[in-house]
Amino acid sequence: MSLIANWSYPNAIRFGAGRISELPEACIAAGIKKPLLVTDRGLAHLPITLAALDLLEGAGLGRALFAEVDPNPNEINAEAGVAAYRAGGHDGVIAFGGGSGLDLGKIVAFMAGQSRPVWDFEDIGDWWTRADADAIAPIVAVPTTAGTGSEVGRAGVLTNSVTHEKKIIFHPKLLPTVVICDPELTVGMPAAITAGTGMDAFAHCLEAYCSPHFHPKSHGIALEGMRLVKEYLPRAYADGTDIEARAYMMAAAAMGAVAFQKGLGAIHALSHPIGAVYGTHHGTTNAVVMQPVLLFNRAAIEEPLTRAAAYLGIEGGFQGFYDFVGALNAQLGIPATLTDLGVIDPDLDALTDAALRDPSVGGNPVEMTRENTRKLFEDCL
């Protein structure tokens, strides 16, 4: 089967090895003549980024780069990116990289034409209607990891540098106009990042599948996404040059982000404040708290996860699924506890308060209270 395709769900996706060569064409299709490529510091001088800039320059689209992006990007990064965008007279953004580069690039394109502060567009009620939709710049998204799925999402995660809280900024036009998913761009990922981003994709699919909200389309996508991660993440981790495994993991990442329209839950409610305070890798944090959250939710998810386990070829129902997650984490070198991840002597009251404010709480199949959420944090240490 050929792993090259053009998809139009939920946006225009050019999927396949080598398709980064179509970056200038993608910009033109999005109506961009003078793009600003936004990525993180770690990617700024790597060959895949320099090659992308070469492609743009060769097509007469300039060579503009903004890379002042932290691993957990914040409003300071966003303001600097908007300033660079305006100073350069750009008319669109190429969001390039993992979750940090993708999210920050999307937010720069969103905020470049706005007059209100970014926190006025948090994903609360209809706050997104406050934005001047006509002033939002077009976005071309180029993921270089297989985890976040931000390339197919209508939101970006931004950390408040003052309160150390992760906030979700939402607008329908944050959905990129064109996406290039080229698995060759992920070949150079370190094994630890392959593991963490892959488990992020798995967490998206798992929580979407377990969410109590009604969304059969996302439910089915989540189930197949889990299967792809189960089959191909160990291969991608063991051999970073396995292009078939890399391709299927890119697909699984996009599937997870589409699926979590159905909802997220306690995994993300816990990992967001931990990442904001301790700077931990988001996907790795998701993996660390995954087993405790499964036990926390067991009464509500045992039956659906028993069905999922059968589809995934896992024996033993819920317990078999739980054991599979533990074995996969061990195989991928994921730390066993938050303490092992570097979360030492945490302020559990503050983390609990932050978790209960996280919008992911609403998608958890078991109601999260102050008492049981604090206990859940303790179980993860």
PLY file of the C-alpha trace (Angstrom):
ply
format ascii 1.0
element vertex 381
property float x
property float y
property float z
element edge 380
property int vertex1
property int vertex2
end_header
0.00 0.00 0.00
1.29 3.45 -0.93
1.73 5.76 2.05
1.27 8.89 -0.05
-2.08 10.66 -0.17
-3.92 13.95 -0.23
-6.57 14.22 2.46
-9.19 16.87 3.09
-10.10 15.91 6.64
-10.26 18.09 8.63
-8.08 20.32 6.43
-5.98 19.93 3.30
-3.20 17.45 4.15
-0.36 16.47 1.82
0.85 13.22 3.33
3.90 11.24 2.29
7.67 10.97 2.27
9.42 13.76 0.42
6.43 16.09 0.27
8.27 18.88 2.06
9.39 19.74 -1.46
5.86 21.08 -1.97
6.24 23.73 0.74
6.37 26.72 -1.66
3.34 25.37 -3.53
1.50 24.93 -0.24
2.21 28.55 0.67
0.84 29.77 -2.64
-2.26 27.58 -2.18
-2.79 29.23 1.21
-2.39 32.69 -0.29
0.97 33.35 1.35
3.64 35.26 -0.58
5.91 36.33 2.29
5.85 33.67 5.02
7.43 33.74 8.45
8.65 30.28 9.42
8.13 29.78 13.16
9.92 26.96 14.96
11.67 26.26 18.25
15.29 26.99 19.12
16.31 23.36 18.91
15.18 23.04 15.31
16.33 26.45 14.09
19.70 25.33 12.71
19.00 21.69 11.92
19.23 20.47 8.31
15.46 19.92 7.92
14.78 23.56 8.83
17.57 24.95 6.68
16.34 22.85 3.76
12.83 24.26 4.20
14.20 27.79 4.20
16.21 26.96 1.06
13.00 25.83 -0.65
11.25 29.06 0.25
14.15 31.24 -0.84
14.51 29.35 -4.10
10.83 29.98 -4.87
11.13 33.72 -4.19
9.23 33.54 -0.88
12.04 34.88 1.31
13.95 33.26 4.13
12.38 34.63 7.30
12.75 32.64 10.52
11.51 33.16 14.07
12.77 30.62 16.61
12.48 32.27 20.03
10.13 29.52 21.14
10.40 27.75 24.49
9.58 24.03 24.94
6.40 25.16 26.72
5.76 28.41 24.80
4.34 31.41 26.62
2.87 34.83 25.92
6.36 36.38 25.87
7.30 34.13 22.94
3.99 34.99 21.27
4.52 38.74 21.62
8.04 38.47 20.21
6.75 36.39 17.30
4.00 38.88 16.52
6.54 41.72 16.61
8.77 39.84 14.15
5.78 39.10 11.91
4.70 42.73 11.79
8.22 44.11 11.38
8.84 41.81 8.43
5.60 42.67 6.65
4.63 39.01 6.46
1.31 37.73 5.16
1.25 34.24 6.63
2.98 31.76 8.92
4.63 28.39 8.42
4.25 26.62 11.76
7.16 24.16 11.73
8.16 21.62 14.35
6.71 19.73 17.27
3.93 20.91 19.50
5.73 24.04 20.66
6.59 25.30 17.18
3.19 24.40 15.76
1.22 25.99 18.60
3.31 29.15 18.78
3.27 29.57 14.99
-0.50 29.27 14.92
-0.88 31.78 17.74
1.43 34.26 16.01
-0.73 34.04 12.88
-3.82 34.49 15.03
-2.57 37.39 17.15
-0.79 39.36 14.42
-4.00 41.21 13.56
-5.64 41.38 16.99
-5.74 44.30 19.42
-6.83 42.44 22.55
-4.46 40.41 24.79
-4.12 36.74 23.98
-5.75 35.63 27.23
-9.02 37.19 26.01
-9.26 34.28 23.56
-8.96 31.41 26.00
-11.16 28.42 25.19
-14.00 29.50 27.48
-17.55 29.72 26.20
-17.72 31.93 23.12
-14.60 33.99 23.89
-13.28 33.10 20.43
-15.92 35.40 18.92
-14.01 38.35 20.39
-11.37 37.95 17.68
-11.30 39.83 14.39
-11.57 36.77 12.17
-10.66 38.69 9.02
-7.32 39.68 10.55
-6.13 36.11 11.16
-3.26 35.20 8.84
-3.20 31.96 6.85
-1.18 29.08 8.26
0.78 26.25 6.66
1.63 23.59 9.24
4.61 21.23 8.95
4.90 18.77 11.85
8.35 17.32 12.54
7.20 15.01 15.36
4.36 12.51 15.63
2.43 13.32 18.76
0.64 16.60 19.32
-1.45 16.63 16.15
-1.66 20.43 16.36
-1.49 20.54 12.58
-5.14 19.44 12.45
-6.34 21.40 15.48
-8.18 24.66 16.03
-6.31 25.62 19.19
-2.88 26.34 20.57
-1.57 25.77 24.08
0.19 28.70 25.71
1.72 28.84 29.20
1.07 31.95 31.29
4.56 32.97 32.39
3.21 34.67 35.52
0.79 32.06 36.85
2.54 29.02 35.28
-0.78 27.76 33.95
-1.28 26.25 30.53
-4.12 27.90 28.64
-5.86 26.76 25.48
-6.35 29.52 22.91
-9.13 28.64 20.47
-10.49 29.91 17.19
-11.83 27.98 14.17
-9.35 29.81 11.94
-6.41 28.46 13.94
-6.94 25.34 11.84
-4.09 25.47 9.31
-5.05 26.03 5.69
-2.58 23.46 4.35
-0.61 20.73 6.14
2.47 18.88 4.93
2.97 15.59 6.78
6.33 14.26 5.61
7.57 11.35 7.75
11.11 11.90 6.54
11.18 15.01 8.74
10.78 12.83 11.84
13.66 10.44 11.09
16.17 12.49 13.09
14.09 12.60 16.27
15.92 11.29 19.34
14.49 8.05 20.70
13.23 9.76 23.88
11.29 12.33 21.86
9.92 9.59 19.61
8.68 7.85 22.74
7.21 10.92 24.41
5.47 12.28 21.34
4.18 8.84 20.43
2.67 8.40 23.88
1.09 11.84 23.52
-0.72 10.56 20.42
-1.75 7.45 22.35
-3.03 9.55 25.26
-5.13 11.66 22.89
-6.70 8.56 21.38
-7.18 6.82 24.74
-8.83 9.77 26.45
-11.03 10.52 23.44
-12.14 6.88 23.34
-12.97 6.91 27.06
-14.69 10.30 27.09
-18.39 10.06 27.95
-19.38 12.64 25.36
-21.31 11.58 22.24
-19.14 11.68 19.11
-19.15 8.33 17.26
-16.85 9.61 14.51
-14.11 10.58 16.93
-14.70 7.39 18.92
-13.87 5.24 15.91
-10.86 7.31 14.91
-9.52 7.07 18.47
-9.75 3.29 18.45
-7.85 2.88 15.20
-5.34 5.50 16.33
-4.54 3.40 19.40
-3.99 0.39 17.16
-1.53 2.26 14.98
0.46 3.45 17.99
0.50 -0.04 19.48
1.85 -1.51 16.25
4.21 1.18 15.02
5.56 3.19 17.98
7.84 0.37 19.19
9.19 0.05 15.64
9.82 3.80 15.28
11.50 3.83 18.70
13.72 0.86 17.90
14.70 2.08 14.43
14.33 5.79 13.76
14.87 5.23 10.03
11.84 2.91 9.70
9.92 5.22 7.36
6.79 3.05 7.32
6.57 3.21 11.12
7.28 6.94 11.05
4.49 7.45 8.51
1.90 5.53 10.47
2.86 7.41 13.64
2.33 10.73 11.86
-1.11 9.50 10.84
-1.86 8.37 14.39
-0.86 11.77 15.75
-3.25 13.57 13.43
-5.96 11.04 14.26
-5.54 11.64 17.98
-5.96 15.38 17.59
-9.09 14.90 15.49
-10.44 12.34 17.95
-10.12 14.51 21.03
-12.92 16.71 19.77
-14.81 14.08 21.80
-12.96 15.16 24.91
-9.83 14.70 26.98
-9.64 13.85 30.66
-7.56 13.43 33.79
-4.34 12.51 31.95
-4.21 15.96 30.40
-5.71 17.73 33.43
-2.74 16.45 35.45
-0.02 16.81 32.83
-0.82 20.41 31.88
-0.04 21.94 35.31
2.93 19.61 35.83
4.41 20.68 32.51
3.72 24.35 33.19
5.42 24.32 36.61
8.24 21.80 36.07
8.88 22.14 32.33
8.44 18.41 31.72
7.84 17.02 28.24
4.10 16.92 27.71
3.79 13.52 26.04
6.18 11.88 28.48
4.20 13.32 31.38
1.01 11.92 29.86
2.63 8.49 29.72
3.80 8.64 33.35
0.31 9.42 34.73
-1.55 7.11 32.33
-1.72 3.96 34.47
-2.85 5.76 37.66
-5.55 7.52 35.63
-6.72 4.22 34.18
-7.21 2.88 37.72
-8.87 6.14 38.77
-11.42 5.77 35.94
-11.74 1.98 36.02
-15.37 1.80 37.18
-16.48 3.90 34.22
-14.19 2.59 31.48
-13.71 -1.11 32.20
-16.35 -2.22 29.70
-15.31 0.02 26.77
-11.62 -0.71 27.34
-12.37 -4.43 27.36
-13.85 -3.98 23.88
-10.87 -1.88 22.83
-8.43 -4.48 24.12
-10.09 -7.13 21.98
-9.76 -4.92 18.89
-6.12 -4.21 19.70
-5.31 -7.89 20.17
-4.67 -7.52 23.89
-5.81 -10.39 26.10
-7.24 -9.90 29.59
-9.70 -7.07 29.12
-9.13 -3.97 31.24
-6.33 -5.55 33.26
-4.62 -6.66 30.08
-4.87 -3.14 28.67
-3.49 -1.67 31.89
-0.57 -4.11 31.84
0.06 -3.34 28.16
0.44 0.37 28.94
2.95 -0.41 31.69
4.94 -2.71 29.44
4.94 -0.17 26.59
6.15 2.59 28.90
8.95 0.34 30.14
9.91 -0.62 26.58
10.10 3.09 25.65
12.17 4.10 28.67
9.39 6.22 30.17
9.98 7.11 33.86
7.80 5.05 36.19
6.62 7.93 38.39
6.44 11.72 38.46
9.24 11.64 41.03
11.42 9.79 38.53
10.45 12.46 35.97
11.87 15.16 38.26
8.77 16.35 40.08
10.26 16.64 43.58
8.34 17.85 46.64
5.48 19.35 44.62
2.83 21.71 45.96
-0.04 19.25 45.62
-2.67 21.77 46.63
-1.60 24.17 43.88
-1.36 21.38 41.30
-4.80 20.12 42.29
-6.33 23.58 41.95
-4.73 24.00 38.52
-5.87 20.55 37.37
-9.46 21.25 38.35
-9.37 24.50 36.36
-8.11 22.70 33.25
-10.79 22.30 30.55
-9.82 18.65 30.12
-11.60 17.90 33.41
-14.95 18.07 31.64
-14.16 15.05 29.47
-13.09 12.69 32.22
-15.48 9.74 32.68
-15.29 10.00 36.49
-16.05 13.32 38.18
-12.87 14.96 39.42
-13.09 16.52 42.87
-10.52 18.24 45.03
-10.16 15.16 47.22
-9.85 12.49 44.53
-7.67 14.65 42.26
-5.15 15.32 45.02
-5.07 11.61 45.79
-4.52 10.91 42.08
-1.47 13.20 42.07
-0.15 11.33 45.11
-0.61 8.02 43.29
1.50 9.33 40.40
4.47 10.27 42.60
0 1
1 2
2 3
3 4
4 5
5 6
6 7
7 8
8 9
9 10
10 11
11 12
12 13
13 14
14 15
15 16
16 17
17 18
18 19
19 20
20 21
21 22
22 23
23 24
24 25
25 26
26 27
27 28
28 29
29 30
30 31
31 32
32 33
33 34
34 35
35 36
36 37
37 38
38 39
39 40
40 41
41 42
42 43
43 44
44 45
45 46
46 47
47 48
48 49
49 50
50 51
51 52
52 53
53 54
54 55
55 56
56 57
57 58
58 59
59 60
60 61
61 62
62 63
63 64
64 65
65 66
66 67
67 68
68 69
69 70
70 71
71 72
72 73
73 74
74 75
75 76
76 77
77 78
78 79
79 80
80 81
81 82
82 83
83 84
84 85
85 86
86 87
87 88
88 89
89 90
90 91
91 92
92 93
93 94
94 95
95 96
96 97
97 98
98 99
99 100
100 101
101 102
102 103
103 104
104 105
105 106
106 107
107 108
108 109
109 110
110 111
111 112
112 113
113 114
114 115
115 116
116 117
117 118
118 119
119 120
120 121
121 122
122 123
123 124
124 125
125 126
126 127
127 128
128 129
129 130
130 131
131 132
132 133
133 134
134 135
135 136
136 137
137 138
138 139
139 140
140 141
141 142
142 143
143 144
144 145
145 146
146 147
147 148
148 149
149 150
150 151
151 152
152 153
153 154
154 155
155 156
156 157
157 158
158 159
159 160
160 161
161 162
162 163
163 164
164 165
165 166
166 167
167 168
168 169
169 170
170 171
171 172
172 173
173 174
174 175
175 176
176 177
177 178
178 179
179 180
180 181
181 182
182 183
183 184
184 185
185 186
186 187
187 188
188 189
189 190
190 191
191 192
192 193
193 194
194 195
195 196
196 197
197 198
198 199
199 200
200 201
201 202
202 203
203 204
204 205
205 206
206 207
207 208
208 209
209 210
210 211
211 212
212 213
213 214
214 215
215 216
216 217
217 218
218 219
219 220
220 221
221 222
222 223
223 224
224 225
225 226
226 227
227 228
228 229
229 230
230 231
231 232
232 233
233 234
234 235
235 236
236 237
237 238
238 239
239 240
240 241
241 242
242 243
243 244
244 245
245 246
246 247
247 248
248 249
249 250
250 251
251 252
252 253
253 254
254 255
255 256
256 257
257 258
258 259
259 260
260 261
261 262
262 263
263 264
264 265
265 266
266 267
267 268
268 269
269 270
270 271
271 272
272 273
273 274
274 275
275 276
276 277
277 278
278 279
279 280
280 281
281 282
282 283
283 284
284 285
285 286
286 287
287 288
288 289
289 290
290 291
291 292
292 293
293 294
294 295
295 296
296 297
297 298
298 299
299 300
300 301
301 302
302 303
303 304
304 305
305 306
306 307
307 308
308 309
309 310
310 311
311 312
312 313
313 314
314 315
315 316
316 317
317 318
318 319
319 320
320 321
321 322
322 323
323 324
324 325
325 326
326 327
327 328
328 329
329 330
330 331
331 332
332 333
333 334
334 335
335 336
336 337
337 338
338 339
339 340
340 341
341 342
342 343
343 344
344 345
345 346
346 347
347 348
348 349
349 350
350 351
351 352
352 353
353 354
354 355
355 356
356 357
357 358
358 359
359 360
360 361
361 362
362 363
363 364
364 365
365 366
366 367
367 368
368 369
369 370
370 371
371 372
372 373
373 374
374 375
375 376
376 377
377 378
378 379
379 380
